[in-house]
Amino acid sequence: LERLRRASRLTSRTPPDAPDAAAALASLLSGWPARVPSKPMSIQVGGQGALVEVAVEGDPTPFLGALKLPDGWTLREPRLNTAGGLTRLSLTMRPETSP
């Protein structure tokens, strides 16, 4: 019983160095390419990075070139899916210190 109590106390605490997802989201949104038409499908942000699904018409290069990543983050190779003139991008961004 004591072992379960200890485990419960350990899992209920937030790690002191847990990254602030709200700050990462704000940084991501501030770098969003406002002048390039796009339709965000989903945005997930957490301590390990961000996953963004966005649709653009035609060539995704202007969107990717205008996207500014949060400071200290890198963009993994984007995944593209094109159908009927619409390109859906799946973008994974990670802090440079993240595995």
Protein Blocks (a to p, Z undefined) as FASTA:
>chain_A
ZZmmmmmmmmmpccfklccfklmmmmmmmmpcfkbccddfbdcddfkbccdddddehjfk
lmmmmpccdehiacdddddddeehiacdddddddfkbZZ
